Amino acid sequence: MSALTRLADTIEARKSADPDSSWTAKLLAKGPEKCAEKFGEEAIEAIIEAAKGDRDRLTSEAADVLYHLLVMLAARDLTLADIEAELTRREGVSGIAEKTARKG
């Protein structure tokens, strides 16, 4: 089991935790919109570090982005397995073809 899978499992378990004892539970208790806002903030911080070229800071911010992405997904009852299934569905399809298919 990967660290990402273990993190996703921990986030899922925190859905029922006391918000006073868990940062994840506190975020989830604030609702999906707040979880999305936090994800956006972390994504912007990662973008800034990528532009600066600070590898260590980008690594840290990227970890924050992945954590907040998983929290945002959990807030909408999506799992890492759901995202993996979508990535599997897209395997072998060029990015150009996939984007064209979305436009319908």
Secondary structure, DSSP 8 states (H G I E B T S, - for coil): --HHHHHHHHHHHHTTS-TTT-HHHHHHHT-HHHHHHHHHHHHHHHHHHHHHT-HHHHHHHHHHHHHHHHHHHHHTT--HHHHHHHHHHHTTS-HHHHHHHHH-
